[in-house]
């Protein structure tokens, strides 16, 4: 991840230099987008990796088509530096191009802000937004460059190849649908729910109408509390992890989080114990035994998405780094972690 952080730190002074200078799309691509894509593992100089000016059904083109094994997996449309990326027509266009070609993911960017859309989700094009992230420190409410880098890594070549973005999209959109359905249900609770709650309470003096009213009040109270405690900037996705969200309770807390390199050797060692190949859960179970004594309360907290705890999330990012280093295989089946020949040598050397 250090290469991404370095890239962000290199681009931020350029942003200050070119802000409000009416920088057009082509120089925006050259100065901002190309270097970041390269840092994320997408070589814009290699046609087999990234196809430029990808043709569309209406005879136009999309700026970048990122490929894995010669298959386009991500379309990226660039705009000028000062474009706010709020034009519904532009959003609908890039989402439509991707959907038409059966490409699940697409991005709209002005070189500083990146908006990631999932074409398979139902709804209007703007409703398909999974998350957005900005390189601009001025709008990130104290979010660290490490936090920004973690968000950007979600659409790195390794992450997409290993299904990270797919898993995030599945969990996030499902959670949002459930939350919306619960909201409708709690605002007008069905009689069956009221009956079950009265039964669980065990107090016949509480009337059904009271239960129905209190359910709605509790739901509203919970949501109002979440909103007041999470002042999320429009520049940062409401779907980011707790390490990436701004605000007093969710700001990345440097010093509290156990450093990611703590998990590096335990992952390699665990895979060696398991014969060099195993499922992610099998590996992380052994890693937990090795690092458990040094994990702190912060590491053991669950992410707001509820999908995992912090240390496991960090360990999975380390796994991507190990793939990039060539210590783990990049072509293993989804959910399987596997030592490469170089990885076997590394872990034996460390013993």
Phi, psi and omega in degrees: 000342183300325180295325179291317179299317179298320179296315179300314181295331177283330182278332183299317175297326178294325177297316180297325181290321188258356180301136178062028178250009179060043180294126184282176187297314185299310177294331176298318178297314184293316186279321189249310191284313183303313180298322181290316178300320179298318179295332179274006176096004180259108183276101183291351179270350183251112183299330179287344181259313180222117177271124179271148180054056180294123185291143180246171186296334182264015177085002178264201180207156173256142189300316183226140172232104182279137187234148172230126184053042177067014179248127179290124182243350185203128173255140181230121179252127182261146174234172179293160187303324184266007178289127183285351180062032181253356182291116183298325180297317180293320178296313181298324182294310183292321178295320180294318178300314182295313181299320182299328181262010178071025180263123189286328188240143175211157184227139171247127184217151172248019179091342180241314176260137178237122180247119187257125183241146177249114188288338184281349179287147178281159178113184178287165182304313179299331180286350180272004180294125176272309176198164173225150182214147182237146175276352186280108181298336183291340183246005187266007174049043177087000178296132183285161175295332176295320178294319177297318181298320179298322177294314182296326180297343179298332178246029170288165181299316181296318182295315179294320179298330183258013172076015181298314181293322178299315181294317179298315180297315180301312182292316185292311182293323178296316179299317180296321179294318179295318180299318180295318180294320178295322178300315179296319182293318183283334177288332178220073188301132176292154183301325181298321178293316179300317180298315181295322179292318178297322178295317181292325179292319178074026180230102184291347181287342178276120185281152177306322181296326178292315179300315181299317181292316183293325177303312179298319180294318180295320179297314180295320180298316180298314182291322178296323179294317180297318181295317183291332183266356183229077181283079186279127178292151176296343180277347186238137185294140172289353181261003180291162179284169184297333177291344188250347182277141176281181180104157186299327184265348186232008178292143178303125185254089182297136181101332178272322182284128176299132183305142182301327183293351176299329186270352188299299182293319177303324178295312180298317181295320179297318179294324177297317178299328183268012176088010177094353182208131180193168177288159180302318182296321178296317180295312184293333177296316179289320178301319180299321178296325183281320185258353183313314183298338182257356178288140180255180183300323180296317180297329186271358177289150176278149173291154179303332179291341180077003186278339183194173174263162188302312186295323179293321177298316179296318180298325180289329174291323177297322178302318178297323177295321180294325175296316181296326178284348181087010180275335173241150181288143181266348184252020179289154177302155181304130178088356180252132175254137187214129177292140171270175177300320178296324179294318177301317180296320182295313184289327177293322180295326183283345183282000000 
